[in-house]
Structures are given as structure tokens and as C-alpha cells.
Amino acid sequence: MALVGEKPVAAPNRPSLYDQLESGGFASLASMEGAWTDWPAEESNSKTGSKSNAWVGLLAALAVTALGWWMHTLPFAPFTFEGATLEHPLGVSVLAILLGMLVANVIPVNRVREGCQWITAWCIPAAVVCLGANMDLRALGGIGVGLFALVIGLMLVAIAVAYTTGKWFGMSSRAAYLLGIGTAVCGSSAILATAPVCAADDEDVVVTVGVVNLVGLLAMFTCVMSLWVMPVSAELFGAWTGATIHAVPQVIAAGESHGSDAAVMATLVKLTRVTLLAPVVLLTALAVTSRGAGAGSQKRQQLWRYIPWFVWGFVALAAVRALGWLPVLEFSPDQAGVVRMPLSDLLGSVSKWLLALSMGAIGLQVHLKPMLKSGAKALGVGVITWVVMSAVALLLLPLLF
């Protein structure tokens, strides 16, 4: 079994199941949750014409993002609902990924991959860090413990439902467990981190990675569409999306559909799940070791590397804001007067646009055909797991907000 960050080795007479997904596909999927991995970068460096390909990807992502921004305020449904609580329910980020997926699955755009991978690798972490400037840590003091406990409870629900349902559907126990981990924690990076310690084979990994990313997209769109029929507060919506959607940018994009307050809450809850990846990997290793299989032959895992650096950046910037150390910027565009803008507002806007660009780049890398090959049974288990987890969250979260 390969260590995290390495491609599993295929049997001599057949291609690796990793290779059955598009080349480098795991690089873009892993970047969605800040997964630690080094092999895609090495693969990328070996390509010819890398600079031109990078520019093609960047320009393509900018194009779909700009088109999403233009469509965002079109004066008719589903882009605009006059008099509604949310006048423009489809955010720029959601439209950017939809347009990117449309382009990727209709027009051959293989040259965009390298530039899009660069965007997701750098812009998503930067967007998350900048969003910390809009986080008011003091406002969370009254609900912190209860919300943290609920997040852990929902994670346990997801793992239990995925494992039980997966067994009913005929999945292997390891694949069902990995699907639960991916749903509960942070998508594909959680699967790639946990697979080595539970001795999962490459087929289990490919199936579950494909499913959690496809179901994560479906979950994001479902949450956004729910705003049309289910008016809820920004805090409740943010906590719901952050506690149930699979990947970081999917969570933030869904939250942005309700507004900046919802996006901040969604990010906080989601990053709480991300930081729990290290304990999940450790507990899995201990459980497998106690049964005398799998983890005993593995090298000691560096658990700290499963917590992305941008989590600490988000927390640090939120702390700086709480201390009142973010200044108010002053601009003098003309002699008429001075324009003042809090740095927190500026960073919030930067975060919004970096995320929109990243979602456009992700959409350009999403090819539905290989994901759908993951298997109908596993996809059904993934959908059932998310629906149950989401429903439980909707029942319990109003007790905290």
C-alpha cells in the first residue's frame, strides 16, 4: 500500500486504477481540501510547454469567472428574484464552477489543466486566509462548545451511515469506511490520508474519491437551491453547509450564496472538520493495529501534515481582527475628499474573488464521465450518507441558533 502523497503501484499486467482517472486529476481534487501531496507537482514539472499551458488555464478560468460575474445579476430567474430575501441566489462562485464544468465536458480543454491546478493550489488557501479578516471570534463564544460537539456527532453519523449502508449495498468494508471518512471530514484528502493506515487497495480509493467529489458538488448545488424555498439565517445556513458539504471551496461558495456572514460561519465550521483529520487518522491506525492488520507495516505518519497551513492563517487573521489590529485604509482619489475602507472589508472582497476564480478553475478540471464510472452503488451510498447527515444537521442546528 502506498504512503500518502504517492501513487499506488499497479499490478504488472494492468494500468493503475489511479490512471483510469484523468492524469493529474488527484492534484486538483486534493487542492480542494489542502491535501498534502507531492507527486502531482513532480509530474507537472516534466511537461513541455508548461508556461503556455499555465497561461491558457489562467485565461480560461478568468473567462468563466467573468462570465459568471456578468450572469450573476441578469434581471430574470434564476439569477434574480425581485423582492426575495436573496435577490441573487446564484453566487459568482457557483456560476463559475457550473460554467467551467460545462466547458470541460463539452469542449476538449486538456491544455487548461496545468494553469487551473496552479490557481486552485494557491488561490484557495489565500482565499481562506483572507476570509479570516471577516471572522468575529468574540461572537462565537456562546455557541462554540455546542457547535463543536454537534460537528463531531455529525461526523460519527456520516461514518456510521456510510459503513452500514455500504455493507448493505455490497461494498467492501474498507471502501464503505473510506466513503464515510471522506463525507465526514474533508473529502478526497481525508480518503488519501486514511487509506494507507487501513490497508485499502487502489480500487477502494479511486471509487470513494470519485464519489465524494461528485456528491460534494451535488451537495453544494442542493444547498444553494434550498435557499429558494427555505429562508434561514446566515449563521444557520453557514453552519449547515460547513458541517455537511465535503470540500472547502464548495462550502465557501455555498455560504457566499447567502452572504459574507454565512460564508464566514461555513468556513469556520468546515475548518473545524479539517483539523479533526489528524485525530481521525490516528484513531483509525490504532483501531486497525489493535486488530493486527494494515497499519503495523506502515511508516510512522506525520499527523501534523494533515492540517493545512491555511487553517492556521485563517485563525491568525481572525485573532488579529479580534484584537483590533486591522487598520482602516484611506484613499484620496481626487481633491473632493478621502475614501475610507476597513482592511477587513478589502480582504473579504479579495477572498470572494479568489474563490470565484478558483471555482472556475476547478470546474474546468471536472470531467463527469470518469467520476460516474466510480459505480452506481457507491454513488448511491454517498448520496444517502449526505442526505442523512444533512437532515440531522437541519434538525439539530436550530437549537444552537
Secondary structure, DSSP 8 states (H G I E B T S, - for coil): ---TTS-----TTS--HHHHS-TTHHHHHHHTTT----HHHHHHHT-TTHHHHHHHHHHHHHHHHHHHHHHHT-SSTTT--TTSSSS--S-HHHHHHHHHHHHHHHS--GGGHHHHHHHHHHHHHHHHHHHGGG--GGGGTTTHHHHHHHHHHHHHHHHHHHHHHHHHTT--HHHHHHHHHHHHTTTHHHHHHHGGGGT--HHHHHHHHHHHHHHHHHHHHHHHHHTTT----HHHHHHHHHHH-SSHHHHHHHHHTT-HHHHHHHHHHHHHHHHTHHHHHHHHHHHHHHTTSSGGGS----GGGGS-HHHHHHHHHHHHHHTT---EEEEEEETTEEEEEEHHHHHHHHHHHHHHHHHHHHHTT--HHHHHTT-HHHHHHHHHHHHHHHHHHHHHGGGT-
